[in-house]
Amino acid sequence: MITGASSGMGRDLALAIAKRYKVEPEFWLVARRRQRMEALEKELSAYGLSSRILDLDLREDSSFEIISAMLKKERPRIMMLVNASGFGKLGAFSDMDEKAVSDMVELNCKALTRMCRICMPYMAAGYGHIINFASAASFVPMPKFAVYAATKAYVLSFSRALNEELEGRGITVTAVCPGPVKTEFFDIAEEKESVPLYKKFFMSSSRRVVKKALKDALLSRPVSCYGISVGFLRLASKLLPSDLIFAVMRKLGQF
């Protein structure tokens, strides 16, 4: 079960799973853009894998009613749930469109949580995996990225706690915390403001990020960080006071 499957890391992770697994799982692909998922379906079929396309908007309650009804009817054994759906907007909170703010919280936090809850009864005990896409932005508060960073901090905290809760069932939860990744994400995020140049310098390949994320999930690691710079940021966020981190961010032109 993969949300955000029409593009970016959701799409790339579907292909990474197809290449990695020796069994023949069925993919349930969830996103709004049906054409994109039909293209992915063809790529997955090249590996002999079947897919179901669920062109749904996870900001809508009706989408969860549809997924829940399908799960109750078919009672599948979910080997892996991937929550890759989400988006961010750059800019000062006071200038942010109210709907954009609401949609970020709705999709990044609420939809991810609901997907975990409705899929939980069907997760394969002993070898089930949940992969939740957080961000390196989850490590520290980020002015001009305040709402997005806060939603991803929620994803990281929720994932770590859920991983502990599910330990007895043999189901692992991995929070993926990449830095800037070359996807469509920044086409949306940069609607009003541009990403600082230093971030573009550290941008990673989506395929490399998801390859490591899948490896870390299968190794039951609670957090997956790709790249030295992200690992350093995670360590710094634990050791340094927020005021010092903010001062460095000012110097780098973050705000």
Buried (B, 14 or more C-beta within 10 A) or exposed (E): BBBBBBBBBBBBBBBBBBEEBEEEBEBBBBBBEBEBBBEBBEBBEEEEBEBBBBBBEBBEEEBBEBBBEBBEEEEBEBBBBBBBBBBBBBBEEEEBEEEBBEBBBBBBBBBBBBBBEBBBEBBBEEBBBBBBBBBBBBBBBBEBBBBBBBBBBBBBEBBBEBBEEBEEEEBBBBBBBBBBBBBEBBEEBBEBBEBBEEBEEBBBEBBBBBBBBBBBBBEBBBBBBBBEBBBEBBEBBEEEEEEEBBEEBEEEEBB
